[in-house]
């Protein structure tokens, strides 16, 4: 799974980690970034058996206290693509380096709704 959002999320995570480190005492608030109508996440050919690669039009990146970065991408399969039954599978979510890659989950329903979820551990003090 080649996802541009992983790099963007990691960059966002590093920037927010710097802000958190400089912020007042340990805030328990999560930081959320939503992107709608812009392809920031892409499934590679074969992530869903029999389908070519496709983009997700929506993404949500949540940086939770404790260094957890959750990436959720949603969208509709492109016109003309379908699956005969709901597919649930594992995908590789790419971090900035191979050591940061994690296993995520992709779900595509018969109606064409597609969801991708990845969870990264980040160092909230990276770059400080």
Backbone as JSON Lines, residues from 0, in Angstrom:
{"i":0,"aa":"X","n":[0.84,-1.15,0.0],"ca":[0.0,0.0,0.0],"c":[0.89,1.23,0.0]}
{"i":1,"aa":"X","n":[0.84,1.94,-1.07],"ca":[1.62,3.17,-1.19],"c":[0.69,4.32,-0.89]}
{"i":2,"aa":"X","n":[0.84,4.91,0.25],"ca":[-0.06,5.98,0.62],"c":[0.7,7.26,0.83]}
{"i":3,"aa":"X","n":[0.33,8.26,0.05],"ca":[0.94,9.57,0.26],"c":[0.57,10.13,1.62]}
{"i":4,"aa":"X","n":[-0.57,9.7,2.13],"ca":[-0.99,10.24,3.42],"c":[-0.06,9.8,4.54]}
{"i":5,"aa":"X","n":[0.57,8.63,4.4],"ca":[1.48,8.18,5.46],"c":[2.6,9.19,5.64]}
{"i":6,"aa":"X","n":[3.17,9.66,4.54],"ca":[4.23,10.67,4.64],"c":[3.68,11.97,5.19]}
{"i":7,"aa":"X","n":[2.52,12.36,4.67],"ca":[1.91,13.59,5.13],"c":[1.57,13.49,6.61]}
{"i":8,"aa":"X","n":[1.03,12.34,7.01],"ca":[0.67,12.14,8.41],"c":[1.91,12.13,9.29]}
{"i":9,"aa":"X","n":[2.97,11.49,8.81],"ca":[4.21,11.46,9.6],"c":[4.77,12.86,9.74]}
{"i":10,"aa":"X","n":[4.72,13.64,8.66],"ca":[5.19,15.02,8.72],"c":[4.32,15.83,9.66]}
{"i":11,"aa":"X","n":[3.01,15.65,9.52],"ca":[2.08,16.32,10.41],"c":[2.36,15.91,11.84]}
{"i":12,"aa":"X","n":[2.57,14.61,12.04],"ca":[2.85,14.09,13.38],"c":[4.09,14.7,13.99]}
{"i":13,"aa":"X","n":[5.15,14.83,13.21],"ca":[6.39,15.42,13.71],"c":[6.16,16.88,14.08]}
{"i":14,"aa":"X","n":[5.45,17.62,13.23],"ca":[5.17,19.03,13.5],"c":[4.3,19.19,14.74]}
{"i":15,"aa":"X","n":[3.3,18.35,14.84],"ca":[2.41,18.44,16.0],"c":[3.14,17.98,17.24]}
{"i":16,"aa":"X","n":[4.02,17.0,17.11],"ca":[4.8,16.54,18.26],"c":[5.63,17.69,18.81]}
{"i":17,"aa":"X","n":[6.18,18.5,17.92],"ca":[6.94,19.67,18.37],"c":[6.04,20.65,19.12]}
{"i":18,"aa":"X","n":[4.83,20.86,18.59],"ca":[3.9,21.76,19.26],"c":[3.5,21.21,20.61]}
{"i":19,"aa":"X","n":[3.26,19.89,20.68],"ca":[2.87,19.28,21.94],"c":[3.97,19.39,22.97]}
{"i":20,"aa":"X","n":[5.21,19.21,22.53],"ca":[6.34,19.28,23.45],"c":[6.46,20.68,24.03]}
{"i":21,"aa":"X","n":[6.09,21.68,23.24],"ca":[6.2,23.07,23.7],"c":[4.94,23.52,24.43]}
{"i":22,"aa":"X","n":[3.88,22.73,24.36],"ca":[2.6,23.13,24.95],"c":[2.63,22.98,26.47]}
{"i":23,"aa":"X","n":[1.55,23.42,27.05],"ca":[1.39,23.32,28.49],"c":[1.38,21.86,28.92]}
{"i":24,"aa":"X","n":[1.37,21.59,30.2],"ca":[1.46,20.22,30.71],"c":[0.53,19.27,29.98]}
{"i":25,"aa":"X","n":[1.01,18.09,29.78],"ca":[0.36,16.98,29.09],"c":[-1.13,17.14,28.87]}
{"i":26,"aa":"X","n":[-1.47,17.62,27.73],"ca":[-2.85,17.77,27.33],"c":[-3.37,16.43,26.85]}
{"i":27,"aa":"X","n":[-4.59,16.11,27.19],"ca":[-5.16,14.82,26.8],"c":[-5.96,14.94,25.51]}
{"i":28,"aa":"X","n":[-5.91,16.08,24.86],"ca":[-6.68,16.29,23.64],"c":[-6.0,15.66,22.44]}
{"i":29,"aa":"X","n":[-6.8,15.06,21.59],"ca":[-6.28,14.54,20.32],"c":[-6.28,15.66,19.3]}
{"i":30,"aa":"X","n":[-5.44,15.52,18.29],"ca":[-5.38,16.48,17.19],"c":[-5.9,15.77,15.95]}
{"i":31,"aa":"X","n":[-6.83,16.42,15.26],"ca":[-7.5,15.8,14.12],"c":[-7.33,16.66,12.88]}
{"i":32,"aa":"X","n":[-6.98,16.01,11.76],"ca":[-6.93,16.69,10.47],"c":[-7.8,15.9,9.5]}
{"i":33,"aa":"X","n":[-8.74,16.59,8.88],"ca":[-9.63,15.95,7.9],"c":[-9.36,16.53,6.52]}
{"i":34,"aa":"X","n":[-9.41,15.64,5.55],"ca":[-9.25,16.05,4.16],"c":[-10.42,15.44,3.39]}
{"i":35,"aa":"X","n":[-11.19,16.26,2.7],"ca":[-12.38,15.78,1.99],"c":[-12.28,16.15,0.52]}
{"i":36,"aa":"X","n":[-12.58,15.17,-0.34],"ca":[-12.62,15.42,-1.77],"c":[-11.26,15.49,-2.44]}
{"i":37,"aa":"X","n":[-10.21,15.14,-1.72],"ca":[-8.86,15.16,-2.27],"c":[-8.24,13.78,-2.03]}
{"i":38,"aa":"X","n":[-7.71,13.17,-3.07],"ca":[-7.1,11.85,-2.92],"c":[-5.76,12.0,-2.22]}
{"i":39,"aa":"X","n":[-5.71,11.55,-0.98],"ca":[-4.48,11.59,-0.2],"c":[-4.02,10.2,0.18]}
{"i":40,"aa":"X","n":[-4.78,9.2,-0.2],"ca":[-4.53,7.83,0.18],"c":[-4.82,6.95,-1.04]}
{"i":41,"aa":"X","n":[-3.97,5.97,-1.3],"ca":[-4.12,5.15,-2.5],"c":[-3.92,3.67,-2.16]}
{"i":42,"aa":"X","n":[-4.82,2.83,-2.66],"ca":[-4.64,1.38,-2.57],"c":[-3.87,0.94,-3.81]}
{"i":43,"aa":"X","n":[-2.91,0.07,-3.62],"ca":[-2.12,-0.43,-4.73],"c":[-2.86,-1.56,-5.45]}
{"i":44,"aa":"X","n":[-2.51,-1.81,-6.72],"ca":[-3.1,-2.96,-7.42],"c":[-2.86,-4.23,-6.61]}
{"i":45,"aa":"X","n":[-3.92,-5.01,-6.44],"ca":[-3.79,-6.27,-5.71],"c":[-4.09,-6.17,-4.23]}
{"i":46,"aa":"X","n":[-4.16,-4.96,-3.67],"ca":[-4.55,-4.84,-2.25],"c":[-5.92,-5.45,-2.06]}
{"i":47,"aa":"X","n":[-6.79,-5.25,-3.05],"ca":[-8.08,-5.93,-3.11],"c":[-7.98,-6.85,-4.32]}
{"i":48,"aa":"X","n":[-8.0,-8.18,-4.1],"ca":[-7.79,-9.12,-5.21],"c":[-8.68,-8.81,-6.42]}
{"i":49,"aa":"X","n":[-8.04,-8.76,-7.58],"ca":[-8.74,-8.54,-8.84],"c":[-8.98,-7.08,-9.18]}
{"i":50,"aa":"X","n":[-8.61,-6.17,-8.31],"ca":[-8.84,-4.75,-8.59],"c":[-7.51,-4.02,-8.83]}
{"i":51,"aa":"X","n":[-7.56,-3.02,-9.71],"ca":[-6.38,-2.18,-9.88],"c":[-6.27,-1.24,-8.67]}
{"i":52,"aa":"X","n":[-5.23,-0.46,-8.64],"ca":[-5.12,0.55,-7.58],"c":[-6.23,1.58,-7.7]}
{"i":53,"aa":"X","n":[-6.57,2.21,-6.6],"ca":[-7.6,3.25,-6.61],"c":[-7.36,4.19,-5.43]}
{"i":54,"aa":"X","n":[-7.88,5.4,-5.57],"ca":[-7.69,6.4,-4.53],"c":[-8.89,6.51,-3.6]}
{"i":55,"aa":"X","n":[-8.64,7.06,-2.44],"ca":[-9.67,7.34,-1.45],"c":[-9.86,8.85,-1.39]}
{"i":56,"aa":"X","n":[-11.08,9.32,-1.51],"ca":[-11.33,10.76,-1.6],"c":[-11.32,11.47,-0.25]}
{"i":57,"aa":"X","n":[-11.38,10.72,0.83],"ca":[-11.47,11.34,2.16],"c":[-10.47,10.7,3.1]}
{"i":58,"aa":"X","n":[-9.91,11.51,3.99],"ca":[-9.01,10.96,5.0],"c":[-9.16,11.72,6.3]}
{"i":59,"aa":"X","n":[-8.91,11.01,7.38],"ca":[-8.88,11.6,8.71],"c":[-7.62,11.1,9.4]}
{"i":60,"aa":"X","n":[-6.83,12.03,9.9],"ca":[-5.62,11.7,10.64],"c":[-5.83,12.19,12.07]}
{"i":61,"aa":"X","n":[-5.66,11.27,13.03],"ca":[-5.83,11.62,14.43],"c":[-4.53,11.3,15.16]}
{"i":62,"aa":"X","n":[-4.0,12.31,15.82],"ca":[-2.83,12.09,16.66],"c":[-3.34,12.11,18.09]}
{"i":63,"aa":"X","n":[-3.3,10.94,18.71],"ca":[-3.83,10.78,20.05],"c":[-2.71,10.93,21.08]}
{"i":64,"aa":"X","n":[-3.08,11.3,22.28],"ca":[-2.06,11.39,23.33],"c":[-1.34,10.05,23.46]}
{"i":65,"aa":"X","n":[-0.07,10.11,23.74],"ca":[0.7,8.88,23.91],"c":[1.41,8.44,22.66]}
{"i":66,"aa":"X","n":[1.3,9.2,21.58],"ca":[2.08,8.87,20.39],"c":[1.45,7.89,19.43]}
{"i":67,"aa":"X","n":[0.13,7.86,19.34],"ca":[-0.56,7.0,18.39],"c":[-1.13,7.87,17.28]}
{"i":68,"aa":"X","n":[-0.79,7.53,16.04],"ca":[-1.27,8.25,14.88],"c":[-2.2,7.3,14.11]}
{"i":69,"aa":"X","n":[-3.48,7.64,14.06],"ca":[-4.46,6.83,13.34],"c":[-4.81,7.51,12.02]}
{"i":70,"aa":"X","n":[-4.75,6.74,10.95],"ca":[-5.1,7.24,9.62],"c":[-6.28,6.4,9.12]}
{"i":71,"aa":"X","n":[-7.37,7.08,8.77],"ca":[-8.54,6.41,8.2],"c":[-8.87,7.08,6.89]}
{"i":72,"aa":"X","n":[-8.92,6.3,5.83],"ca":[-9.25,6.82,4.5],"c":[-10.54,6.14,4.04]}
{"i":73,"aa":"X","n":[-11.43,6.93,3.44],"ca":[-12.7,6.37,2.97],"c":[-13.01,6.89,1.58]}
{"i":74,"aa":"X","n":[-13.83,6.15,0.9],"ca":[-14.24,6.57,-0.42],"c":[-15.08,5.5,-1.1]}
{"i":75,"aa":"X","n":[-15.39,5.75,-2.32],"ca":[-16.18,4.86,-3.15],"c":[-15.26,4.27,-4.21]}
{"i":76,"aa":"X","n":[-15.46,3.0,-4.56],"ca":[-14.7,2.43,-5.67],"c":[-14.99,3.24,-6.94]}
{"i":77,"aa":"X","n":[-14.0,3.38,-7.8],"ca":[-14.24,4.1,-9.06],"c":[-15.32,3.39,-9.9]}
{"i":78,"aa":"X","n":[-15.96,4.18,-10.74],"ca":[-16.99,3.66,-11.66],"c":[-16.47,2.43,-12.4]}
{"i":79,"aa":"X","n":[-17.28,1.39,-12.43],"ca":[-16.92,0.18,-13.17],"c":[-16.19,-0.86,-12.34]}
{"i":80,"aa":"X","n":[-15.76,-0.52,-11.13],"ca":[-15.09,-1.5,-10.26],"c":[-16.06,-1.99,-9.2]}
{"i":81,"aa":"X","n":[-15.95,-3.28,-8.86],"ca":[-16.82,-3.84,-7.82],"c":[-16.18,-5.1,-7.26]}
{"i":82,"aa":"X","n":[-16.74,-5.54,-6.15],"ca":[-16.34,-6.82,-5.56],"c":[-17.61,-7.65,-5.4]}
{"i":83,"aa":"X","n":[-17.53,-8.98,-5.56],"ca":[-18.73,-9.81,-5.48],"c":[-19.28,-9.93,-4.06]}
{"i":84,"aa":"X","n":[-18.41,-9.74,-3.06],"ca":[-18.82,-9.77,-1.66],"c":[-17.87,-8.88,-0.88]}
{"i":85,"aa":"X","n":[-18.25,-8.5,0.31],"ca":[-17.4,-7.64,1.12],"c":[-16.03,-8.28,1.31]}
{"i":86,"aa":"X","n":[-14.99,-7.48,1.06],"ca":[-13.62,-7.94,1.22],"c":[-12.99,-7.23,2.41]}
{"i":87,"aa":"X","n":[-12.34,-8.02,3.27],"ca":[-11.57,-7.48,4.4],"c":[-10.19,-8.1,4.3]}
{"i":88,"aa":"X","n":[-9.16,-7.26,4.28],"ca":[-7.81,-7.79,4.16],"c":[-6.77,-6.89,4.8]}
{"i":89,"aa":"X","n":[-5.59,-7.45,4.95],"ca":[-4.45,-6.71,5.49],"c":[-3.71,-6.01,4.37]}
{"i":90,"aa":"X","n":[-3.15,-4.86,4.69],"ca":[-2.32,-4.12,3.74],"c":[-1.11,-3.56,4.49]}
{"i":91,"aa":"X","n":[-0.06,-3.29,3.75],"ca":[1.1,-2.64,4.35],"c":[0.9,-1.13,4.26]}
{"i":92,"aa":"X","n":[0.97,-0.49,5.4],"ca":[0.88,0.97,5.47],"c":[2.31,1.48,5.59]}
{"i":93,"aa":"X","n":[2.71,2.3,4.64],"ca":[4.1,2.75,4.57],"c":[4.37,3.95,5.47]}
{"i":94,"aa":"X","n":[5.42,3.83,6.28],"ca":[5.92,4.96,7.05],"c":[7.01,5.64,6.25]}
{"i":95,"aa":"X","n":[7.73,6.54,6.88],"ca":[8.82,7.23,6.2],"c":[9.98,6.3,5.87]}
{"i":96,"aa":"X","n":[10.17,5.26,6.69],"ca":[11.23,4.28,6.45],"c":[10.6,2.89,6.56]}
{"i":97,"aa":"X","n":[11.24,1.87,5.98],"ca":[10.67,0.52,6.08],"c":[10.45,0.06,7.52]}
{"i":98,"aa":"X","n":[11.27,0.56,8.44],"ca":[11.12,0.17,9.85],"c":[9.82,0.72,10.44]}
{"i":99,"aa":"X","n":[9.27,1.76,9.82],"ca":[8.05,2.38,10.32],"c":[6.79,1.82,9.66]}
{"i":100,"aa":"X","n":[6.94,0.89,8.7],"ca":[5.78,0.28,8.06],"c":[4.98,-0.52,9.08]}
{"i":101,"aa":"X","n":[3.67,-0.5,8.93],"ca":[2.78,-1.26,9.8],"c":[1.75,-1.99,8.94]}
{"i":102,"aa":"X","n":[1.08,-2.95,9.55],"ca":[0.0,-3.66,8.87],"c":[-1.31,-2.96,9.21]}
{"i":103,"aa":"X","n":[-2.04,-2.61,8.18],"ca":[-3.35,-1.98,8.34],"c":[-4.43,-2.88,7.78]}
{"i":104,"aa":"X","n":[-5.62,-2.34,7.69],"ca":[-6.76,-3.12,7.21],"c":[-7.5,-2.34,6.13]}
{"i":105,"aa":"X","n":[-7.91,-3.05,5.09],"ca":[-8.74,-2.46,4.04],"c":[-10.05,-3.24,3.99]}
{"i":106,"aa":"X","n":[-11.15,-2.51,3.85],"ca":[-12.48,-3.12,3.74],"c":[-13.16,-2.51,2.53]}
{"i":107,"aa":"X","n":[-13.67,-3.35,1.64],"ca":[-14.44,-2.9,0.49],"c":[-15.75,-3.68,0.49]}
{"i":108,"aa":"X","n":[-16.87,-2.95,0.5],"ca":[-18.17,-3.61,0.54],"c":[-18.73,-3.84,-0.86]}
{"i":109,"aa":"X","n":[-19.75,-4.68,-0.94],"ca":[-20.41,-4.95,-2.23],"c":[-20.96,-3.67,-2.84]}
{"i":110,"aa":"X","n":[-21.33,-2.71,-2.0],"ca":[-21.88,-1.45,-2.52],"c":[-20.79,-0.52,-3.03]}
{"i":111,"aa":"X","n":[-19.51,-0.91,-2.83],"ca":[-18.4,-0.11,-3.35],"c":[-17.77,0.84,-2.35]}
{"i":112,"aa":"X","n":[-18.26,0.83,-1.1],"ca":[-17.66,1.68,-0.07],"c":[-16.31,1.07,0.33]}
{"i":113,"aa":"X","n":[-15.26,1.9,0.35],"ca":[-13.92,1.42,0.69],"c":[-13.38,2.19,1.9]}
{"i":114,"aa":"X","n":[-12.77,1.46,2.83],"ca":[-12.19,2.06,4.03],"c":[-10.82,1.44,4.26]}
{"i":115,"aa":"X","n":[-9.87,2.28,4.59],"ca":[-8.51,1.85,4.9],"c":[-8.15,2.42,6.26]}
{"i":116,"aa":"X","n":[-7.6,1.57,7.13],"ca":[-7.19,2.03,8.47],"c":[-5.76,1.61,8.75]}
{"i":117,"aa":"X","n":[-4.98,2.56,9.25],"ca":[-3.59,2.31,9.65],"c":[-3.36,2.96,11.0]}
{"i":118,"aa":"X","n":[-2.53,2.33,11.81],"ca":[-2.19,2.9,13.1],"c":[-0.67,2.86,13.27]}
{"i":119,"aa":"X","n":[-0.09,4.05,13.44],"ca":[1.36,4.18,13.6],"c":[1.67,4.61,15.02]}
{"i":120,"aa":"X","n":[2.8,4.16,15.54],"ca":[3.32,4.69,16.81],"c":[4.3,5.8,16.41]}
{"i":121,"aa":"X","n":[4.18,6.94,17.04],"ca":[5.08,8.04,16.76],"c":[5.76,8.47,18.04]}
{"i":122,"aa":"X","n":[6.94,9.02,17.9],"ca":[7.66,9.55,19.04],"c":[7.23,11.01,19.2]}
{"i":123,"aa":"X","n":[6.48,11.34,20.27],"ca":[6.0,12.71,20.4],"c":[7.14,13.72,20.6]}
{"i":124,"aa":"X","n":[8.35,13.24,20.86],"ca":[9.46,14.15,21.09],"c":[10.49,14.1,19.96]}
{"i":125,"aa":"X","n":[10.12,13.47,18.83],"ca":[11.03,13.41,17.68],"c":[11.32,14.82,17.2]}
{"i":126,"aa":"X","n":[12.55,15.09,16.93],"ca":[12.94,16.38,16.4],"c":[13.12,17.45,17.46]}
{"i":127,"aa":"X","n":[12.95,17.08,18.74],"ca":[13.13,18.1,19.8],"c":[14.53,18.01,20.36]}
